[in-house]
Amino acid sequence: MKVVCPVCNRLFEAECTPYKLVYNDIMYYFDTEICQIAFSKEPERFIFKCGK
């Protein structure tokens, strides 16, 4: 499954990364450990909010 890292916006295969995190019941996949750390420090900075 192709996913996009919410930190660096790189497209990659989710099965190829050990870096993942559940936030607000959503699984996020990260390209690198650095991206995962950045997200875990400031998750709201990287989450796209949809207005209804």
Phi, psi and omega per residue, in radians:
M1 nan 2.232 3.090
K2 -1.411 2.348 3.099
V3 -2.361 2.890 3.099
V4 -2.047 2.258 3.086
C5 -1.135 2.209 -3.110
P6 -1.219 -0.244 -3.110
V7 -1.623 -0.916 -3.067
C8 -1.803 -0.052 3.110
N9 1.069 0.490 3.117
R10 -1.597 2.390 3.101
L11 -1.487 2.305 3.140
F12 -2.753 2.992 3.121
E13 -1.434 2.163 -3.123
A14 -1.047 -0.581 -3.101
E15 -1.224 -0.242 -3.061
C16 -1.661 0.046 -3.104
T17 -2.130 2.416 3.021
P18 -1.531 -0.087 -3.035
Y19 -1.643 1.845 3.122
K20 -2.543 2.758 -3.084
L21 -2.722 2.405 3.055
V22 -1.688 2.215 3.107
Y23 -2.390 2.190 -3.086
N24 0.915 0.769 3.103
D25 1.131 0.337 3.098
I26 -2.110 2.315 3.103
M27 -1.475 2.191 3.073
Y28 -1.934 2.426 3.133
Y29 -1.975 2.478 -3.071
F30 -2.163 2.522 -3.119
D31 -1.216 -0.676 -3.106
T32 -2.420 2.904 3.078
E33 -1.116 -0.614 3.121
I34 -1.068 -0.729 3.104
C35 -1.114 -0.732 3.136
Q36 -1.095 -0.742 3.133
I37 -1.128 -0.781 3.126
A38 -1.047 -0.756 3.132
F39 -1.124 -0.774 -3.080
S40 -1.146 -0.453 3.110
K41 -1.360 -0.636 -3.093
E42 -2.467 1.150 -3.062
P43 -1.048 -0.634 -3.102
E44 -1.126 -0.409 3.119
R45 -1.199 -0.480 -3.025
F46 -1.867 -0.034 -3.096
I47 -1.667 2.199 3.087
F48 -1.349 2.243 -3.139
K49 -1.808 2.199 3.110
C50 -1.628 2.244 3.059
G51 -1.592 2.474 -3.139
K52 -1.950 nan nan
